[in-house]
Amino acid sequence: MTLLIVILAAIICTMIFYFNEKARKMHTSTLCFVYWGASLMWSVDAVSEYIGTGAGYFIPSGADMLNDGFLGFSAIALGLLIWLAEVIIKDPLHVFKNSPKGK
C-alpha cells in the first residue's frame, strides 16, 4: 500500500513538473526526486519481503494495510515539508525579497 501511494504521488508530481512551466520554477524537481527515491526504496523492500514470505505478501491483513496507508501518506507529507523548506529558503518567486522591510 505504501509503495502504491508513493508511486502515485511520484507520477502526479512528475506530470505536474513536465507540463507546467511555473512548477519547474518552483523546484518541483526536488519533490519528484524525493518521491521517486521513496518509490525505489519501497520497491526493494517489497521484493525482499516477497522473497521472505512468498505469496503471503499479496494477502495483507486490514491492520497492515491501514498502517501502510498511514506510512505512505506520512511519506508524502514529509516530502512536501522538504520541498516547502527548499522553496522558502531559495524564494524562486522573490516573495520575501520584494516584501517591505518595515513590516
QUIMO-V310401 format. One record per backbone hydrogen bond with DSSP energy under -0.5 kcal/mol. CO is the residue of the C=O (numbers start at 1). NH is the residue of the N-H. Records with the same first field share a line. If there is no record, write none. Layout:
CO=NH, NH
//
This chain:
1=5
2=6
3=7
4=8
5=9
6=10
7=11
8=12
9=13
10=14
11=15
12=16
13=17
14=18
15=19
16=20
19=21
20=24
21=25
22=26
23=28
24=27
27=30, 31
28=32
29=33
30=34
31=35
32=36
33=37
34=38
35=39
36=40
37=41
38=42
39=43
40=44
41=45
42=46
43=47
44=48
45=49
46=50
47=51
48=52
49=53
50=54
53=56
54=57
55=58
56=59
61=65
62=66
63=67
64=68
65=69
66=70
67=71
68=72
69=73
70=74
71=75
72=76
73=77
74=78
75=79
76=80
77=81
78=82
79=83
80=84
81=85
82=86
83=87
84=88
85=89
86=90
87=91
91=94
94=98
96=99
100=103
//
